[in-house]
Amino acid sequence: MIKEHIDSPLGLNDRDAEILMKSVRFKNFIGKIFENM
């Protein structure tokens, strides 16, 4: 399969989507830390 060469409608491949999810999760994690301070 050449799935990574096919862009999704958003222009993100699976790896970009995975990085985006991790960054969103990271931002939420930082936000929770600041809320608890």
mmCIF file as Biopython writes it, N, C-alpha, C and O atoms, coordinates in Angstrom:
data_model
#
loop_
_atom_site.group_PDB
_atom_site.id
_atom_site.type_symbol
_atom_site.label_atom_id
_atom_site.label_alt_id
_atom_site.label_comp_id
_atom_site.label_asym_id
_atom_site.label_entity_id
_atom_site.label_seq_id
_atom_site.pdbx_PDB_ins_code
_atom_site.Cartn_x
_atom_site.Cartn_y
_atom_site.Cartn_z
_atom_site.occupancy
_atom_site.B_iso_or_equiv
_atom_site.auth_seq_id
_atom_site.auth_asym_id
_atom_site.pdbx_PDB_model_num
ATOM 1   N N  . MET A ? 1  ? 0.844  -1.216 0.000  1.0 0.0 1  A 1 
ATOM 2   C CA . MET A ? 1  ? 0.000  0.000  0.000  1.0 0.0 1  A 1 
ATOM 3   C C  . MET A ? 1  ? 0.871  1.255  0.000  1.0 0.0 1  A 1 
ATOM 4   O O  . MET A ? 1  ? 1.937  1.297  0.613  1.0 0.0 1  A 1 
ATOM 5   N N  . ILE A ? 2  ? 0.388  2.264  -0.699 1.0 0.0 2  A 1 
ATOM 6   C CA . ILE A ? 2  ? 1.104  3.546  -0.718 1.0 0.0 2  A 1 
ATOM 7   C C  . ILE A ? 2  ? 0.238  4.603  -0.058 1.0 0.0 2  A 1 
ATOM 8   O O  . ILE A ? 2  ? 0.018  5.685  -0.600 1.0 0.0 2  A 1 
ATOM 9   N N  . LYS A ? 3  ? -0.246 4.259  1.129  1.0 0.0 3  A 1 
ATOM 10  C CA . LYS A ? 3  ? -1.184 5.120  1.837  1.0 0.0 3  A 1 
ATOM 11  C C  . LYS A ? 3  ? -0.559 6.463  2.201  1.0 0.0 3  A 1 
ATOM 12  O O  . LYS A ? 3  ? -1.232 7.493  2.150  1.0 0.0 3  A 1 
ATOM 13  N N  . GLU A ? 4  ? 0.735  6.461  2.572  1.0 0.0 4  A 1 
ATOM 14  C CA . GLU A ? 4  ? 1.370  7.701  3.007  1.0 0.0 4  A 1 
ATOM 15  C C  . GLU A ? 4  ? 1.524  8.716  1.870  1.0 0.0 4  A 1 
ATOM 16  O O  . GLU A ? 4  ? 1.747  9.900  2.119  1.0 0.0 4  A 1 
ATOM 17  N N  . HIS A ? 5  ? 1.402  8.246  0.614  1.0 0.0 5  A 1 
ATOM 18  C CA . HIS A ? 5  ? 1.525  9.165  -0.502 1.0 0.0 5  A 1 
ATOM 19  C C  . HIS A ? 5  ? 0.188  9.795  -0.892 1.0 0.0 5  A 1 
ATOM 20  O O  . HIS A ? 5  ? 0.133  10.686 -1.740 1.0 0.0 5  A 1 
ATOM 21  N N  . ILE A ? 6  ? -0.885 9.321  -0.263 1.0 0.0 6  A 1 
ATOM 22  C CA . ILE A ? 6  ? -2.219 9.849  -0.574 1.0 0.0 6  A 1 
ATOM 23  C C  . ILE A ? 6  ? -2.635 10.832 0.518  1.0 0.0 6  A 1 
ATOM 24  O O  . ILE A ? 6  ? -2.753 10.460 1.686  1.0 0.0 6  A 1 
ATOM 25  N N  . ASP A ? 7  ? -2.856 12.077 0.134  1.0 0.0 7  A 1 
ATOM 26  C CA . ASP A ? 7  ? -3.265 13.068 1.121  1.0 0.0 7  A 1 
ATOM 27  C C  . ASP A ? 7  ? -4.728 12.886 1.480  1.0 0.0 7  A 1 
ATOM 28  O O  . ASP A ? 7  ? -5.561 12.594 0.623  1.0 0.0 7  A 1 
ATOM 29  N N  . SER A ? 8  ? -5.029 13.064 2.763  1.0 0.0 8  A 1 
ATOM 30  C CA . SER A ? 8  ? -6.418 13.063 3.202  1.0 0.0 8  A 1 
ATOM 31  C C  . SER A ? 8  ? -7.033 14.407 2.836  1.0 0.0 8  A 1 
ATOM 32  O O  . SER A ? 8  ? -6.301 15.318 2.450  1.0 0.0 8  A 1 
ATOM 33  N N  . PRO A ? 9  ? -8.352 14.565 2.941  1.0 0.0 9  A 1 
ATOM 34  C CA . PRO A ? 9  ? -9.022 15.828 2.622  1.0 0.0 9  A 1 
ATOM 35  C C  . PRO A ? 9  ? -8.449 17.030 3.376  1.0 0.0 9  A 1 
ATOM 36  O O  . PRO A ? 9  ? -8.483 18.152 2.872  1.0 0.0 9  A 1 
ATOM 37  N N  . LEU A ? 10 ? -7.926 16.800 4.577  1.0 0.0 10 A 1 
ATOM 38  C CA . LEU A ? 10 ? -7.365 17.893 5.358  1.0 0.0 10 A 1 
ATOM 39  C C  . LEU A ? 10 ? -5.925 18.204 4.966  1.0 0.0 10 A 1 
ATOM 40  O O  . LEU A ? 10 ? -5.338 19.172 5.448  1.0 0.0 10 A 1 
ATOM 41  N N  . GLY A ? 11 ? -5.361 17.376 4.087  1.0 0.0 11 A 1 
ATOM 42  C CA . GLY A ? 11 ? -3.975 17.571 3.700  1.0 0.0 11 A 1 
ATOM 43  C C  . GLY A ? 11 ? -3.007 17.009 4.729  1.0 0.0 11 A 1 
ATOM 44  O O  . GLY A ? 11 ? -1.819 17.332 4.718  1.0 0.0 11 A 1 
ATOM 45  N N  . LEU A ? 12 ? -3.516 16.176 5.607  1.0 0.0 12 A 1 
ATOM 46  C CA . LEU A ? 12 ? -2.669 15.552 6.623  1.0 0.0 12 A 1 
ATOM 47  C C  . LEU A ? 12 ? -2.529 14.070 6.320  1.0 0.0 12 A 1 
ATOM 48  O O  . LEU A ? 12 ? -3.512 13.398 6.009  1.0 0.0 12 A 1 
ATOM 49  N N  . ASN A ? 13 ? -1.309 13.563 6.410  1.0 0.0 13 A 1 
ATOM 50  C CA . ASN A ? 13 ? -1.173 12.115 6.356  1.0 0.0 13 A 1 
ATOM 51  C C  . ASN A ? 13 ? -1.265 11.567 7.777  1.0 0.0 13 A 1 
ATOM 52  O O  . ASN A ? 13 ? -1.414 12.334 8.728  1.0 0.0 13 A 1 
ATOM 53  N N  . ASP A ? 14 ? -1.178 10.262 7.926  1.0 0.0 14 A 1 
ATOM 54  C CA . ASP A ? 14 ? -1.359 9.651  9.252  1.0 0.0 14 A 1 
ATOM 55  C C  . ASP A ? 14 ? -0.334 10.155 10.251 1.0 0.0 14 A 1 
ATOM 56  O O  . ASP A ? 14 ? -0.655 10.358 11.422 1.0 0.0 14 A 1 
ATOM 57  N N  . ARG A ? 15 ? 0.904  10.359 9.796  1.0 0.0 15 A 1 
ATOM 58  C CA . ARG A ? 15 ? 1.948  10.776 10.714 1.0 0.0 15 A 1 
ATOM 59  C C  . ARG A ? 15 ? 1.679  12.199 11.204 1.0 0.0 15 A 1 
ATOM 60  O O  . ARG A ? 15 ? 1.844  12.491 12.388 1.0 0.0 15 A 1 
ATOM 61  N N  . ASP A ? 16 ? 1.264  13.091 10.287 1.0 0.0 16 A 1 
ATOM 62  C CA . ASP A ? 16 ? 0.939  14.458 10.686 1.0 0.0 16 A 1 
ATOM 63  C C  . ASP A ? 16 ? -0.217 14.472 11.671 1.0 0.0 16 A 1 
ATOM 64  O O  . ASP A ? 16 ? -0.198 15.219 12.649 1.0 0.0 16 A 1 
ATOM 65  N N  . ALA A ? 17 ? -1.219 13.649 11.416 1.0 0.0 17 A 1 
ATOM 66  C CA . ALA A ? 17 ? -2.371 13.566 12.312 1.0 0.0 17 A 1 
ATOM 67  C C  . ALA A ? 17 ? -1.937 13.082 13.696 1.0 0.0 17 A 1 
ATOM 68  O O  . ALA A ? 17 ? -2.423 13.564 14.719 1.0 0.0 17 A 1 
ATOM 69  N N  . GLU A ? 18 ? -1.011 12.116 13.706 1.0 0.0 18 A 1 
ATOM 70  C CA . GLU A ? 18 ? -0.537 11.577 14.981 1.0 0.0 18 A 1 
ATOM 71  C C  . GLU A ? 18 ? 0.229  12.639 15.765 1.0 0.0 18 A 1 
ATOM 72  O O  . GLU A ? 18 ? 0.056  12.770 16.977 1.0 0.0 18 A 1 
ATOM 73  N N  . ILE A ? 19 ? 1.076  13.393 15.068 1.0 0.0 19 A 1 
ATOM 74  C CA . ILE A ? 19 ? 1.828  14.473 15.717 1.0 0.0 19 A 1 
ATOM 75  C C  . ILE A ? 19 ? 0.872  15.538 16.244 1.0 0.0 19 A 1 
ATOM 76  O O  . ILE A ? 19 ? 1.050  16.057 17.346 1.0 0.0 19 A 1 
ATOM 77  N N  . LEU A ? 20 ? -0.151 15.860 15.439 1.0 0.0 20 A 1 
ATOM 78  C CA . LEU A ? 20 ? -1.127 16.864 15.847 1.0 0.0 20 A 1 
ATOM 79  C C  . LEU A ? 20 ? -1.867 16.421 17.104 1.0 0.0 20 A 1 
ATOM 80  O O  . LEU A ? 20 ? -2.062 17.215 18.024 1.0 0.0 20 A 1 
ATOM 81  N N  . MET A ? 21 ? -2.277 15.159 17.147 1.0 0.0 21 A 1 
ATOM 82  C CA . MET A ? 21 ? -2.961 14.634 18.322 1.0 0.0 21 A 1 
ATOM 83  C C  . MET A ? 21 ? -2.066 14.704 19.555 1.0 0.0 21 A 1 
ATOM 84  O O  . MET A ? 21 ? -2.521 15.066 20.641 1.0 0.0 21 A 1 
ATOM 85  N N  . LYS A ? 22 ? -0.785 14.353 19.381 1.0 0.0 22 A 1 
ATOM 86  C CA . LYS A ? 22 ? 0.139  14.389 20.508 1.0 0.0 22 A 1 
ATOM 87  C C  . LYS A ? 22 ? 0.338  15.815 20.997 1.0 0.0 22 A 1 
ATOM 88  O O  . LYS A ? 22 ? 0.422  16.050 22.203 1.0 0.0 22 A 1 
ATOM 89  N N  . SER A ? 23 ? 0.416  16.778 20.065 1.0 0.0 23 A 1 
ATOM 90  C CA . SER A ? 23 ? 0.621  18.163 20.479 1.0 0.0 23 A 1 
ATOM 91  C C  . SER A ? 23 ? -0.607 18.699 21.201 1.0 0.0 23 A 1 
ATOM 92  O O  . SER A ? 23 ? -0.479 19.445 22.171 1.0 0.0 23 A 1 
ATOM 93  N N  . VAL A ? 24 ? -1.796 18.325 20.736 1.0 0.0 24 A 1 
ATOM 94  C CA . VAL A ? 24 ? -3.030 18.741 21.409 1.0 0.0 24 A 1 
ATOM 95  C C  . VAL A ? 24 ? -3.092 18.143 22.807 1.0 0.0 24 A 1 
ATOM 96  O O  . VAL A ? 24 ? -3.455 18.822 23.768 1.0 0.0 24 A 1 
ATOM 97  N N  . ARG A ? 25 ? -2.735 16.870 22.914 1.0 0.0 25 A 1 
ATOM 98  C CA . ARG A ? 25 ? -2.739 16.201 24.207 1.0 0.0 25 A 1 
ATOM 99  C C  . ARG A ? 25 ? -1.707 16.835 25.131 1.0 0.0 25 A 1 
ATOM 100 O O  . ARG A ? 25 ? -1.939 16.969 26.332 1.0 0.0 25 A 1 
ATOM 101 N N  . PHE A ? 26 ? -0.570 17.222 24.568 1.0 0.0 26 A 1 
ATOM 102 C CA . PHE A ? 26 ? 0.487  17.875 25.342 1.0 0.0 26 A 1 
ATOM 103 C C  . PHE A ? 26 ? 0.015  19.235 25.854 1.0 0.0 26 A 1 
ATOM 104 O O  . PHE A ? 26 ? 0.260  19.589 27.007 1.0 0.0 26 A 1 
ATOM 105 N N  . LYS A ? 27 ? -0.667 20.000 24.986 1.0 0.0 27 A 1 
ATOM 106 C CA . LYS A ? 27 ? -1.197 21.304 25.403 1.0 0.0 27 A 1 
ATOM 107 C C  . LYS A ? 27 ? -2.219 21.141 26.521 1.0 0.0 27 A 1 
ATOM 108 O O  . LYS A ? 27 ? -2.233 21.926 27.469 1.0 0.0 27 A 1 
ATOM 109 N N  . ASN A ? 28 ? -3.068 20.134 26.417 1.0 0.0 28 A 1 
ATOM 110 C CA . ASN A ? 28 ? -4.051 19.876 27.473 1.0 0.0 28 A 1 
ATOM 111 C C  . ASN A ? 28 ? -3.361 19.516 28.780 1.0 0.0 28 A 1 
ATOM 112 O O  . ASN A ? 28 ? -3.795 19.930 29.854 1.0 0.0 28 A 1 
ATOM 113 N N  . PHE A ? 29 ? -2.281 18.738 28.682 1.0 0.0 29 A 1 
ATOM 114 C CA . PHE A ? 29 ? -1.505 18.338 29.851 1.0 0.0 29 A 1 
ATOM 115 C C  . PHE A ? 29 ? -0.882 19.558 30.524 1.0 0.0 29 A 1 
ATOM 116 O O  . PHE A ? 29 ? -0.942 19.691 31.746 1.0 0.0 29 A 1 
ATOM 117 N N  . ILE A ? 30 ? -0.283 20.451 29.727 1.0 0.0 30 A 1 
ATOM 118 C CA . ILE A ? 30 ? 0.302  21.682 30.268 1.0 0.0 30 A 1 
ATOM 119 C C  . ILE A ? 30 ? -0.787 22.552 30.891 1.0 0.0 30 A 1 
ATOM 120 O O  . ILE A ? 30 ? -0.586 23.145 31.951 1.0 0.0 30 A 1 
ATOM 121 N N  . GLY A ? 31 ? -1.938 22.625 30.228 1.0 0.0 31 A 1 
ATOM 122 C CA . GLY A ? 31 ? -3.049 23.414 30.744 1.0 0.0 31 A 1 
ATOM 123 C C  . GLY A ? 31 ? -3.506 22.927 32.114 1.0 0.0 31 A 1 
ATOM 124 O O  . GLY A ? 31 ? -3.804 23.730 32.998 1.0 0.0 31 A 1 
ATOM 125 N N  . LYS A ? 32 ? -3.561 21.610 32.285 1.0 0.0 32 A 1 
ATOM 126 C CA . LYS A ? 32 ? -3.971 21.045 33.576 1.0 0.0 32 A 1 
ATOM 127 C C  . LYS A ? 32 ? -2.954 21.377 34.655 1.0 0.0 32 A 1 
ATOM 128 O O  . LYS A ? 32 ? -3.323 21.662 35.795 1.0 0.0 32 A 1 
ATOM 129 N N  . ILE A ? 33 ? -1.677 21.341 34.302 1.0 0.0 33 A 1 
ATOM 130 C CA . ILE A ? 33 ? -0.628 21.682 35.275 1.0 0.0 33 A 1 
ATOM 131 C C  . ILE A ? 33 ? -0.800 23.129 35.736 1.0 0.0 33 A 1 
ATOM 132 O O  . ILE A ? 33 ? -0.726 23.415 36.930 1.0 0.0 33 A 1 
ATOM 133 N N  . PHE A ? 34 ? -1.029 24.039 34.788 1.0 0.0 34 A 1 
ATOM 134 C CA . PHE A ? 34 ? -1.188 25.443 35.159 1.0 0.0 34 A 1 
ATOM 135 C C  . PHE A ? 34 ? -2.461 25.682 35.969 1.0 0.0 34 A 1 
ATOM 136 O O  . PHE A ? 34 ? -2.485 26.540 36.851 1.0 0.0 34 A 1 
ATOM 137 N N  . GLU A ? 35 ? -3.521 24.924 35.671 1.0 0.0 35 A 1 
ATOM 138 C CA . GLU A ? 35 ? -4.756 25.057 36.441 1.0 0.0 35 A 1 
ATOM 139 C C  . GLU A ? 35 ? -4.552 24.652 37.893 1.0 0.0 35 A 1 
ATOM 140 O O  . GLU A ? 35 ? -5.161 25.223 38.797 1.0 0.0 35 A 1 
ATOM 141 N N  . ASN A ? 36 ? -3.690 23.663 38.108 1.0 0.0 36 A 1 
ATOM 142 C CA . ASN A ? 36 ? -3.478 23.139 39.455 1.0 0.0 36 A 1 
ATOM 143 C C  . ASN A ? 36 ? -2.509 23.981 40.276 1.0 0.0 36 A 1 
ATOM 144 O O  . ASN A ? 36 ? -2.367 23.755 41.478 1.0 0.0 36 A 1 
ATOM 145 N N  . MET A ? 37 ? -1.843 24.946 39.652 1.0 0.0 37 A 1 
ATOM 146 C CA . MET A ? 37 ? -0.876 25.766 40.380 1.0 0.0 37 A 1 
ATOM 147 C C  . MET A ? 37 ? -1.583 26.840 41.207 1.0 0.0 37 A 1 
ATOM 148 O O  . MET A ? 37 ? -0.927 27.627 41.889 1.0 0.0 37 A 1 
#
